[in-house]
């Protein structure tokens, strides 16, 4: 579903068989589209009115042509404002990340397994609920890492779920979580309070423009569930200004794994672990020792 509140959206209706939905969703998500509905022979994608431009349409058509060999037939229509968030919340179900982690919506009455960590997420936007493969991949990687005594930066925090998970998984130092979307930053603050996750600072920042200033404050671990284009631009800065910090990232398509391997090698990282779900991957990389 589209993001929160009463807004006009453009609806893109692609004539597409269900077997191609996952790939098409992954490709569109790489172009910044985060809201979808699936039907048997159609895929519906939603963008805020002010984001649908000729340049955006050209970029979407180009990536679909490159990956699919042709651009599926599609129609574009303007959808008048609706309370998208109310409709989205009504469809949310618990997401079991693993036997250790469970994401639920408040007041849903979900029963956790004994010893299972419960994270309550009440989204004002669809991304970061646990419904997206990249969020699940990041959380599964985080479960396997020792996050104690790490000063963490969470780039593109969305609902704040990764920062909250870090705290509940044993992190005990300050966390800076930021997003360039005001709704996301506000929602992250609400979710952090709901989960009693202390010492997490939420800021409304741009992942590129404000990154270096904040990296200079000293961080030991970087979370970046964003997209390929932003990763391509910010990873060199992370390597320079947080030279000893491992990076856990996602938002990268499996088809772009060769690009990621080349980039991390050029910057002096080693690939520790990569895991996959659907069309997505999550990579845990760490700096190689200086020679």
Secondary structure, 3 states (H helix, E strand, C coil): CCCCCEEEEEEEEEECCHHHHHHHHHHHHCCCCCEEEEECCEEEEEEEHHHCCHHHHHHHHHHHHHHHCCCCCEEEEEEEEEEHHHHHHHHCCCEECCCCEEEECCCCCCCCCCCCEEEECCCCCCCCCCCCHHHHHHHHHHHCCCCCCCCEEEECCCCCHHHHHHHHCCCCCCEEEEECCHHHHHHHHHHHHHCCCCCEEEEECCCCCCHHHHHCCCCCEEEEECCHHHHHHHHHHHHHHCCCCEEEEEEEEHHHHHHHHHHHHHHCEEEEEEEEECCEEEEEEEECCCC
